[in-house]
Structures are given as C-alpha cells and as structure tokens.
C-alpha cells in the first residue's frame, strides 16, 4: 500500500501514520520530496483498509497497487500526468516537440539552432553540455560553459531547456541552469542518481536503457517518484537488437504499452532510435500516431560538421518539414501540435 501525504502535512501527522503502520506489524518506507511525503507500507497488507488511512489528518490518498511499480502505475493514478515546464504543458492533448543539437559546441551554434527550431515551432530546446560517449577519446561536452550558452539561448528565445545530468556530483550545477533534467540511457539504472533527481523539484526525462525491458524502465522511474518528484517523463529511444541497418531498433510497441500501463507522459526520440537522419521523420510520424505525448529531435545547422551524432541530425529545413508532417498526424488522431508563440503568430499572419 502507498500512502500519499498532503503537500503541507505536519511532522505530527506523518508521525501518526508511521506509528499506526508499526502497530499493524508493518514497516514503513518514507520518501520526503520537496512537494510531499510518500509512505510505502511494507509487509502483508491484505487486511488493511485504505479508507482507514485516508481518514487520518494530513493523508491525501491511500491505495493498494499490485504491480511492482506502484506510483508509476495507472492503478495509482488513472488521469494522465501533465507536467508544466514554464508554461509548456507536457502530457495533455497537445504534442510537444523538443529540438536542438546533440552537443552544445559553441555560443554561435546553440543560438543559431535555438532560433531555427523555435521558428519551426519547437517549444523546448535540447542540447548536451555533459556527454556520455562510448569512447573516452570522443568529445565529452563543454560542461558549465555549455550550460551558460544554453541559458543565454533560453533568454533570447524563451524556450525552456533540457539537458543531461550524468552524475550526482553534477546535479546541483545542472539544476542551476536546466528546466528539465535528462537521464540518459546509460544511466537508467544509476540508482543514486535517480534518487537524487527524485529529491529535486525539476521535471525529469528518463530515457530507456539500451537493453531494458519496459518493466525495468518503469521501476527505474519508480525510484524518482518514490523520492517525491512526480514530474517524470519516459523517453523511448530505441533498444539494442541484432539489426545493424539502424543505430538502434525503435520500439514503437513500447509507446502503446506505456500509455496503457502508466499515467506518465511518453516522449519519443527517433533520432537515437534510428541513428540516420532520413528515417527520423517517418519514425516520428509513427510515434505520434501511436500515442507519444512529445518528440525530442536532434537538429544541427551543419550536420556534416557536427561534433557528435551528425548522421542522425536534421537540418533546420528538414526539421521544419518534420513539424508540418507531425502536425498533420496530430489532427488525424484528434490531437494538436503545440507550437512556439513566434511560429504560431507567423502562421496566423
């Protein structure tokens, strides 16, 4: 059973719940987030009545959840979670597109890309300042310098920024600049990092591990949720299979499965899913048609000379065509594409 305390529950109210759990012969797992406290009841809970707990002062909700992932499950929350990032709502009727380069290479590069993706309608800017690379000799990112360039791009365009955090030691620094924290595929089961971002008040985009099952992925999300941070998005970015014609095998099935199993927003990353720019738009169309709440797309003003992932990056012109294609798909399935204000104003004119 999970007991969710109200946002402003007092220490005395929490203590009363903990005492009652012990009196019932159970153990409590308590997670204190910035917004609220969540108490997991550990033991044979079959004789417990959820209404017994909701009657206690300070308790918002108590419920049984049979799946191993509790807080991420639709059994816990039927209604879709909607995450508000500086006015950009992710998880609702509108499909959101995040776009930008794989790596922040220079001030000029990120500013040029930011203006280009906003002009095409993107509502979130992506860019890597810390890069986990397979080879230790590959470009690892500009670090804080890259974060500062991203912040400047946000100031100029108004786009919220998403960037990757690679370790607990970098979290405070990245939180100073980022609007959304990205947990990369290689860190999906970095449990200390998951717990640490769970104790922040920042939205988190959790990418699927290279060979992770859907249940393992949801349990990774559970680590974040159990620390009190409910602002979690799941990002399908392809899994490793025997197929070598594409960088990864993009798991379109996962989007449909997740929309049934969880209330969390689902984001698709066709750039990493296929690894070849010419396939990004077709896979993006399929992801939105299947139910994805958003896309994260790599865009570079000069992909042939990109410092990382140039082969899967779209030019601004190709990205604009992707946006038009995606918009037609959203209309066909009864949704809409959320476009940046500048682009929307341009269309209206």
Secondary structure by P-SEA (a helix, b strand, c coil): cbbbccccccaaaaaaaaaaaaaacccccccccccbbbbbbccccccccaaaaaacccccbbbbbccccccccccccccbbbbbcccccccccbbbbbbbccccccaaaaaaaaaaaaaacccbbbbbccccccccccccccaaaaaaaaaaaaaaccbbbbbbbccccaaaaaaacccbbbbccccccaaaaaaaaaaccbbbbbbbcccccaaaaaaaaaaaaaacccbbbbbbcccccccccccccccaaaaaaaaaccccbbbbccccccccccaaaaaaaaaaaacccbbbbbbbcccccccccccccccaaaaaaaaaaaaaaaaaacccccccaaaaaaaac
